[in-house]
Amino acid sequence: MEDLAGWIAPAATMIAAMMTAANLGARVTGWGFVVFTLGSIAWSVVGFSSGQTNLLATNGFLTLVNCVGIWRWLGKQRAYEDGGKSASVASRKSPFPTLFTATSVAGMPVEAENGEKIGKAVEALVTCKTGDISYVVIASSGLGGIGEELRAVGKENISFAFDKLVLRFSRALYEELPPLVDGEWPAAPDQLTRNAT
């Protein structure tokens, strides 16, 4: 049993780390915590079998923490995500305006008006008084965040679709926008030095 646990423990821990780090939604993150729980139980078995009380105690505590992660991500967060998706899908079949969840903006693919891929949305900045989107920050280039450039595009230059954002101009005009400086985003889109309109 110790040998089997010795193989399961590191494999489960590595797989779970990739699942949670990928941030692919509540379900994948929740199942990542299920795999983390399997790993922490296996590490506890290794700790118990080998007399390593520190390994046993640490992973006993991590099992409890992972159970909280399961409850949060497969319970609460999944329910929130499912509720938002159901409202969005229902709105597409209704006479009311089509909806999308604000939390889904981050990570949405972004295209130019001709369908050319630009990158992905990183964040949407919302005005406190009206609740309207002021501008969206878009990441382009780079792999896994390395070498990527961030640019801000005002909402008047973006069409919001169910599963993507479409710029109302070309990729060439997008690339003329100045890249944002880390940690120094503008208070409003009119503070941007160039406007693509």
Buried (B, 14 or more C-beta within 10 A) or exposed (E): EEEEBBEBBEBBBEBBBEBBEEEEBBBBBBBBBBBBBBBBBBBBBBBBBEEBEEBBEBBBEBBEEBBEBBEBBBEEBBEEBEEBBEEBEEBEEEEEEBBBEEEBBBEBBBBBBEEEEBBBBBBBBBEEEEEEBBBBBBBBEEEEEEEBBBBBBBBEBBEBEEEBBBBBBBBEBBBEBEEBEEEEBBEEBEEBEEEBE
